[in-house]
Amino acid sequence: MSTSVPRLVVAAPASGSGKTTVATGLMAAFASRGLAVSPHKVGPDYIDPGYHSLASGRVGRNLDAYMCGPELVAPLFLHGARGCDIAVVEGVMGMFDGAAGEGELASTAHVAKLLRAPVVLVVDASSQSRSVAALVHGFASWDPEVRVGGVILNKVASDRHEDMLREALESVGVPVLGVLRRVAQVDTPSRHLGLVPVAERRAAAVDAVAAMAEQVRDGCDLEALMRLARGAGELDCGAWDAGEAVTSSPSPVVAVAGGPAFTFSYAEHTELLTAAGAEVVAFDPLRDEQLPHGTAGLVIGGGFPEVYAAELSANEPLRKAVAALAETGAPVAAECAGLLYLCRDLDGQPMCGVLDASGRMGERLTLGYRDAVAVSDSVLAVAGTRMRGHEFHRTVVEPGAGDTAAWGVRVPRRRLEGFVQGGVHASYLHTHWAAAPGVARRFVERCRTS
């Protein structure tokens, strides 16, 4: 099978160069022309896809070659891009920065090669002129399998500055496809884990995305960028399909936490649960006082419970409902924020009390890919199952593991992590179930039989 979707990968020499502004602005600018735009993000980032979704009107999806494996990147891309006129893929970190100690794995360059997609390099030109040519030449020639099809110059000070940059780049042979002036920062506030999620600042986020789109429309050659996207190579694979990855029978209700406190999730998780036969119902632990009617299983993903600890604690009826469900042995899968919510308390505020553990804000950020192995049988996996995941938190849970741990983690140090207790699987580790669809199948089957 051979498939071609017009597509671009937006990369940069380093973080902070303007990838998110350009990628999100491109999505919104193309969408405003009536095009169906498929938004994607390289790596495990949960927050940027929220802005991508706002810009495009479609679900923002992650492409993670570490957690899902290189072989799933193109099928997952085609799954998200079904029926689209163009796809825009925002890179991660610097273009060649991938999983630590793993070479190119999971880097923007690696994903661009897997997608046979041209790269648009976003360069922060604020402190350079002729040197930009050496920088672009280096990135364009470092890996001959990566096609740098154009450059967008960001934070350009003046017409004279632009002329100097363009003159320098004439010798490199990489066309300038856009120039963005040095302007006041678009209002995208950050805190300890990056940008504030869209769900917490909906109106302001709409304004921010509109400002990004205006910058890109004013400064970029959208026609040239579309022509570049149409030159992407064909992909010799089919689209990933949740229904093919799992099988289904009678439909238990699986409640999935959402709302401002629980915004970190991968779209494929819900799709796999549905394909495995679950009736997926969202609820908001900040506002809903009861779990959805008939809940047979509970999924609580990542987010910012530390920001909403008082409000989550004040919703005592729901906390008691969650504890009562867990007490029955029903399947409960909790990642990071979900782990904190199940604890006895968080920064002194009472939580659900399912786990005999306490959570608090810490001083250091924990961030990175992880190789893990299931220590014991659980509602997600049998003992010995190997998974790749990602940690991203500035909180600490004490103790870090229960009497029966969820995972044995090797990097950055060997340790036991998380809790398996009855039907509960709670851990700091974020995983991508598309890499192991049996997780969803097993969870839904336990919902049927518990």
C-alpha positions as CSV (number, residue, x, y, z in Angstrom):
1,M,0.0,0.0,0.0
2,S,1.3,3.4,-0.9
3,T,-0.1,6.6,0.6
4,S,0.8,10.3,0.3
5,V,-0.5,13.1,2.5
6,P,1.0,16.6,2.0
7,R,3.0,17.2,5.2
8,L,5.6,19.4,6.8
9,V,7.8,18.9,9.9
10,V,8.6,22.1,11.8
11,A,12.0,21.8,13.4
12,A,14.5,24.1,15.0
13,P,18.2,24.1,16.1
14,A,17.2,24.4,19.7
15,S,14.3,24.7,22.1
16,G,12.9,28.3,22.4
17,S,13.4,29.1,18.7
18,G,9.7,29.5,17.9
19,K,8.6,26.0,16.8
20,T,5.3,26.2,18.6
21,T,4.4,29.7,17.3
22,V,5.2,28.7,13.7
23,A,3.6,25.2,13.8
24,T,0.5,26.4,15.6
25,G,0.3,29.5,13.4
26,L,0.6,27.4,10.2
27,M,-2.1,25.0,11.4
28,A,-4.5,27.9,12.0
29,A,-3.5,29.8,8.8
30,F,-4.1,26.8,6.6
31,A,-7.3,25.9,8.4
32,S,-8.6,29.5,7.9
33,R,-8.2,28.9,4.1
34,G,-10.7,26.0,4.4
35,L,-8.2,23.2,4.4
36,A,-8.5,20.2,6.7
37,V,-5.3,20.3,8.8
38,S,-4.0,17.3,10.7
39,P,-1.9,18.4,13.7
40,H,0.9,16.3,15.2
41,K,3.6,16.7,17.8
42,V,6.9,14.8,18.0
43,G,7.5,13.2,21.4
44,P,5.5,12.8,24.6
45,D,4.3,16.4,25.1
46,Y,0.6,16.6,26.2
47,I,0.3,20.4,26.2
48,D,1.2,21.6,22.7
49,P,-1.4,19.3,21.1
50,G,-4.1,21.2,22.9
51,Y,-3.1,24.4,21.1
52,H,-2.7,22.4,17.9
53,S,-6.3,21.1,18.3
54,L,-7.6,24.6,18.9
55,A,-5.8,25.9,15.8
56,S,-6.9,23.1,13.4
57,G,-10.3,21.9,14.8
58,R,-9.0,18.3,14.9
59,V,-7.5,16.1,17.7
60,G,-3.8,16.9,18.2
61,R,-1.8,13.6,18.1
62,N,1.7,12.6,19.3
63,L,4.3,10.8,17.2
64,D,6.7,9.1,19.6
65,A,9.3,6.7,18.2
66,Y,10.6,5.9,21.6
67,M,7.4,4.8,23.4
68,C,5.5,3.4,20.3
69,G,8.5,2.2,18.3
70,P,9.6,3.6,14.9
71,E,7.4,1.1,13.1
72,L,4.2,2.7,14.4
73,V,5.1,6.4,13.6
74,A,3.9,6.4,10.0
75,P,0.7,4.3,10.7
76,L,-0.2,6.5,13.6
77,F,0.4,9.6,11.4
78,L,-1.8,8.2,8.7
79,H,-4.5,7.4,11.2
80,G,-4.6,11.0,12.4
81,A,-4.3,12.5,8.9
82,R,-7.2,10.6,7.4
83,G,-9.2,12.9,5.1
84,C,-6.9,15.8,5.5
85,D,-5.5,18.2,3.0
86,I,-2.2,18.9,4.8
87,A,-0.5,17.7,8.0
88,V,1.8,19.9,10.2
89,V,4.1,18.1,12.6
90,E,5.8,20.2,15.3
91,G,9.2,18.8,16.4
92,V,10.7,18.5,19.8
93,M,13.8,20.2,21.3
94,G,16.6,20.7,18.7
95,M,16.2,18.8,15.4
96,F,18.7,16.1,16.2
97,D,17.9,15.8,19.9
98,G,16.3,12.4,20.8
99,A,16.1,10.0,23.7
100,A,19.2,10.3,25.9
101,G,21.8,7.7,25.0
102,E,19.8,6.4,22.0
103,G,21.3,8.2,19.1
104,E,18.7,9.7,16.8
105,L,15.8,7.7,18.3
106,A,12.7,9.8,18.8
107,S,14.3,13.0,17.5
108,T,12.5,15.3,15.1
109,A,15.0,14.3,12.4
110,H,14.2,10.6,13.0
111,V,10.5,11.2,12.8
112,A,10.9,13.3,9.6
113,K,12.8,10.4,8.0
114,L,10.1,7.9,9.1
115,L,7.5,10.2,7.6
116,R,9.5,11.0,4.5
117,A,8.5,14.6,5.2
118,P,10.3,17.8,4.3
119,V,11.6,19.9,7.2
120,V,11.0,23.6,7.7
121,L,13.8,24.9,10.0
122,V,12.7,27.7,12.4
123,V,15.8,29.8,13.3
124,D,16.0,32.4,16.0
125,A,17.9,35.1,14.1
126,S,17.8,37.7,16.9
127,S,21.5,37.7,17.6
128,Q,23.1,36.9,14.3
129,S,23.4,37.9,10.7
130,R,25.9,36.2,8.4
131,S,26.4,33.3,10.9
132,V,22.9,32.1,10.1
133,A,24.3,30.6,6.9
134,A,26.7,28.4,8.7
135,L,24.0,27.3,11.1
136,V,21.5,26.4,8.4
137,H,24.1,24.8,6.2
138,G,25.1,22.6,9.2
139,F,21.6,21.4,9.9
140,A,20.8,20.9,6.2
141,S,23.9,18.8,5.6
142,W,24.3,16.9,8.8
143,D,22.1,14.0,7.8
144,P,21.6,13.6,4.0
145,E,18.4,11.6,4.7
146,V,16.8,14.6,6.3
147,R,15.5,17.1,3.7
148,V,15.5,20.6,5.0
149,G,13.2,22.2,2.4
150,G,13.1,25.8,3.7
151,V,13.9,28.1,6.6
152,I,11.7,30.5,8.6
153,L,13.6,33.3,10.2
154,N,12.2,34.3,13.6
155,K,12.7,37.4,15.7
156,V,14.1,39.5,12.8
157,A,14.7,43.1,13.9
158,S,14.3,45.2,10.8
159,D,14.3,45.3,7.0
160,R,18.1,45.7,7.0
161,H,18.5,42.7,9.3
162,E,16.2,40.7,7.0
163,D,18.3,41.7,3.9
164,M,21.5,40.6,5.7
165,L,20.0,37.3,6.6
166,R,18.7,36.6,3.1
167,E,22.0,37.6,1.5
168,A,23.9,35.2,3.7
169,L,21.5,32.3,3.0
170,E,21.7,32.7,-0.8
171,S,24.9,30.6,-0.7
172,V,23.3,27.7,1.2
173,G,20.6,26.8,-1.2
174,V,17.8,26.6,1.4
175,P,15.0,29.0,0.5
176,V,13.6,31.4,3.0
177,L,9.9,30.6,3.3
178,G,9.1,33.1,6.0
179,V,10.3,36.0,8.2
180,L,8.7,36.8,11.5
181,R,9.5,40.1,13.1
182,R,10.7,40.6,16.6
183,V,7.4,41.3,18.4
184,A,5.9,41.1,21.9
185,Q,5.5,37.5,23.0
186,V,2.2,35.9,22.1
187,D,0.3,35.4,25.4
188,T,1.1,31.7,26.1
189,P,1.9,31.6,29.9
190,S,4.0,28.9,31.3
191,R,4.5,27.3,34.7
192,H,6.5,24.4,36.2
193,L,5.7,21.8,33.4
194,G,5.6,24.2,30.4
195,L,2.7,26.0,28.8
196,V,-0.6,26.3,30.7
197,P,-3.0,23.9,29.0
198,V,-5.8,25.1,26.7
199,A,-8.5,23.7,29.0
200,E,-7.4,26.1,31.8
201,R,-7.4,29.3,29.7
202,R,-9.8,28.6,26.8
203,A,-10.6,32.3,25.8
204,A,-7.0,33.4,26.2
205,A,-5.8,30.4,24.3
206,V,-8.1,31.2,21.4
207,D,-6.6,34.7,21.3
208,A,-3.1,33.4,21.5
209,V,-3.7,31.0,18.6
210,A,-5.3,33.8,16.5
211,A,-2.2,35.9,17.2
212,M,0.1,33.1,16.1
213,A,-1.9,32.6,12.9
214,E,-1.7,36.4,12.1
215,Q,2.1,36.3,12.6
216,V,2.4,33.4,10.2
217,R,0.0,34.7,7.6
218,D,1.8,38.1,7.5
219,G,5.3,36.6,7.5
220,C,5.2,33.3,5.7
221,D,4.8,32.2,2.1
222,L,1.9,29.8,2.6
223,E,1.8,28.8,-1.1
224,A,5.4,27.9,-1.1
225,L,5.0,25.9,2.1
226,M,2.1,24.0,0.6
227,R,4.1,23.2,-2.5
228,L,6.9,21.9,-0.2
229,A,4.3,19.8,1.7
230,R,3.1,18.2,-1.5
231,G,6.6,17.1,-2.3
232,A,6.6,14.6,0.6
233,G,7.4,11.0,-0.2
234,E,4.9,8.3,-0.3
235,L,4.5,6.0,2.7
236,D,4.4,2.3,2.1
237,C,2.1,1.4,5.0
238,G,-1.5,1.5,6.0
239,A,-3.1,3.7,8.7
240,W,-3.2,2.4,12.3
241,D,-6.7,1.2,13.3
242,A,-7.8,0.8,16.9
243,G,-10.4,-1.8,15.8
244,E,-7.7,-4.0,14.2
245,A,-5.4,-3.6,17.3
246,V,-8.1,-4.9,19.7
247,T,-11.2,-7.0,19.6
248,S,-14.5,-6.1,21.2
249,S,-17.5,-7.7,23.0
250,P,-20.1,-6.4,25.6
251,S,-19.6,-2.7,26.6
252,P,-18.6,-1.9,30.2
253,V,-18.6,1.8,31.1
254,V,-15.1,3.2,31.5
255,A,-14.9,6.6,33.2
256,V,-12.0,8.8,32.0
257,A,-11.0,11.8,34.0
258,G,-10.9,15.2,32.2
259,G,-11.4,18.9,32.9
260,P,-8.7,21.4,33.8
261,A,-7.0,19.2,36.4
262,F,-6.5,16.2,34.1
263,T,-5.5,17.4,30.6
264,F,-2.7,15.0,29.8
265,S,-3.9,12.1,27.6
266,Y,-3.3,10.5,24.2
267,A,-6.2,10.3,21.9
268,E,-5.4,6.7,21.0
269,H,-6.1,5.5,24.5
270,T,-9.8,6.4,24.3
271,E,-9.9,5.0,20.7
272,L,-8.4,1.7,21.9
273,L,-10.8,1.5,24.9
274,T,-13.7,2.0,22.6
275,A,-12.4,-0.5,20.1
276,A,-12.0,-3.0,22.9
277,G,-15.7,-2.7,23.6
278,A,-15.9,0.0,26.3
279,E,-18.4,2.8,26.5
280,V,-16.0,5.6,27.4
281,V,-17.6,8.4,29.4
282,A,-15.6,11.6,30.4
283,F,-16.1,13.2,33.8
284,D,-14.5,16.2,35.5
285,P,-13.2,15.6,39.1
286,L,-13.4,19.3,39.8
287,R,-17.2,19.5,39.2
288,D,-18.8,16.1,39.0
289,E,-19.8,14.7,42.4
290,Q,-20.4,11.2,41.2
291,L,-18.8,8.8,38.7
292,P,-20.7,8.2,35.5
293,H,-23.7,5.8,35.9
294,G,-22.6,2.2,35.7
295,T,-18.9,2.9,35.9
296,A,-17.0,-0.5,35.8
297,G,-13.5,0.9,35.4
298,L,-11.7,4.2,35.9
299,V,-8.8,5.8,34.0
300,I,-7.2,8.9,35.5
301,G,-4.4,10.3,33.4
302,G,-1.9,13.2,33.9
303,G,-2.4,16.8,34.5
304,F,-2.1,19.4,37.3
305,P,-3.8,18.2,40.4
306,E,-1.2,20.1,42.5
307,V,-2.7,23.4,41.0
308,Y,-6.2,22.3,41.9
309,A,-5.6,20.4,45.1
310,A,-8.0,22.5,47.2
311,E,-10.8,22.2,44.7
312,L,-10.3,18.4,44.2
313,S,-10.2,18.0,47.9
314,A,-13.4,20.0,48.4
315,N,-15.3,17.6,46.1
316,E,-15.6,15.0,48.9
317,P,-18.5,13.1,47.3
318,L,-16.5,12.2,44.2
319,R,-13.4,11.3,46.3
320,K,-15.5,8.9,48.3
321,A,-17.0,7.5,45.1
322,V,-13.6,6.8,43.7
323,A,-12.4,5.2,46.9
324,A,-15.6,3.0,47.0
325,L,-15.1,1.9,43.4
326,A,-11.4,1.0,44.1
327,E,-12.5,-0.9,47.2
328,T,-14.7,-3.2,45.0
329,G,-11.6,-4.3,43.1
330,A,-12.8,-2.6,39.9
331,P,-10.0,-1.7,37.4
332,V,-8.4,1.7,38.0
333,A,-5.5,2.9,35.9
334,A,-3.8,6.1,37.2
335,E,-0.9,7.9,35.7
336,C,1.0,10.7,37.3
337,A,-1.8,13.2,38.2
338,G,-4.0,10.2,38.7
339,L,-1.5,8.7,41.1
340,L,-1.5,11.9,43.2
341,Y,-5.3,12.0,43.2
342,L,-5.5,8.4,44.6
343,C,-3.0,9.3,47.4
344,R,-4.0,10.0,51.0
345,D,-3.3,13.7,50.6
346,L,-1.6,16.2,48.3
347,D,0.2,19.2,49.8
348,G,-1.8,18.6,52.9
349,Q,-5.2,18.5,51.2
350,P,-7.1,15.2,51.5
351,M,-7.4,13.2,48.3
352,C,-9.1,9.9,47.6
353,G,-7.1,7.8,50.1
354,V,-7.0,4.7,47.9
355,L,-3.2,4.5,48.4
356,D,-1.4,4.8,51.7
357,A,0.9,7.4,50.3
358,S,1.3,11.2,50.4
359,G,2.1,13.6,47.6
360,R,3.7,17.0,47.6
361,M,5.4,19.5,45.3
362,G,9.1,19.0,45.0
363,E,12.1,21.2,44.2
364,R,13.2,19.4,41.1
365,L,11.7,18.5,37.7
366,T,11.7,14.8,36.9
367,L,11.7,14.4,33.1
368,G,12.8,11.8,30.7
369,Y,12.0,8.5,28.8
370,R,12.0,5.3,30.8
371,D,12.4,1.6,30.1
372,A,10.2,-0.3,32.5
373,V,9.1,-3.9,33.3
374,A,5.9,-4.9,35.0
375,V,6.8,-6.2,38.5
376,S,3.5,-8.1,39.0
377,D,0.3,-9.0,37.3
378,S,-2.2,-6.1,37.2
379,V,-5.2,-4.8,35.3
380,L,-2.8,-3.4,32.6
381,A,-0.2,-6.1,32.1
382,V,1.2,-9.4,33.3
383,A,4.4,-9.6,35.2
384,G,7.4,-9.3,33.0
385,T,5.8,-7.1,30.4
386,R,8.2,-4.5,29.1
387,M,7.0,-1.0,28.3
388,R,8.6,2.3,27.4
389,G,7.2,5.4,29.0
390,H,7.9,8.9,30.0
391,E,8.1,10.8,33.4
392,F,7.2,14.5,33.6
393,H,6.5,15.9,37.1
394,R,7.7,18.2,39.8
395,T,5.9,16.4,42.6
396,V,7.0,13.6,44.9
397,V,5.0,10.7,46.3
398,E,6.2,9.0,49.5
399,P,6.6,6.1,49.5
400,G,7.5,5.9,45.8
401,A,6.3,2.3,45.6
402,G,3.8,0.1,47.4
403,D,4.2,-3.4,48.9
404,T,3.5,-4.5,45.3
405,A,5.1,-2.1,42.9
406,A,3.8,-1.3,39.4
407,W,7.1,-1.1,37.5
408,G,10.8,-1.8,37.8
409,V,12.6,1.1,36.1
410,R,16.2,1.0,34.9
411,V,17.0,4.6,33.9
412,P,18.2,6.9,35.3
413,R,18.6,4.5,38.2
414,R,17.3,1.1,39.1
415,R,14.2,1.4,41.3
416,L,10.7,0.1,42.0
417,E,8.0,2.5,41.2
418,G,4.2,2.8,41.6
419,F,1.5,0.7,43.2
420,V,-0.5,-2.4,42.3
421,Q,-3.3,-2.9,44.8
422,G,-6.4,-4.9,44.1
423,G,-7.6,-3.6,40.8
424,V,-5.6,-0.4,41.0
425,H,-2.5,0.3,38.9
426,A,-1.0,3.7,39.8
427,S,2.3,5.1,38.7
428,Y,4.2,8.2,37.6
429,L,5.0,6.5,34.3
430,H,3.1,7.8,31.2
431,T,2.7,5.1,28.6
432,H,1.4,5.1,25.0
433,W,-1.1,2.2,24.6
434,A,-0.8,2.1,20.8
435,A,2.6,0.5,21.4
436,A,0.9,-2.3,23.4
437,P,-2.8,-2.5,22.5
438,G,-3.1,-5.5,24.7
439,V,-3.2,-3.1,27.7
440,A,-6.5,-1.7,26.6
441,R,-7.9,-5.1,25.8
442,R,-6.8,-6.5,29.2
443,F,-8.2,-3.5,31.0
444,V,-11.6,-3.6,29.3
445,E,-11.8,-7.4,29.9
446,R,-11.2,-6.9,33.6
447,C,-14.0,-4.3,33.6
448,R,-16.3,-7.0,32.2
449,T,-15.4,-9.6,34.8
450,S,-14.6,-7.6,38.0
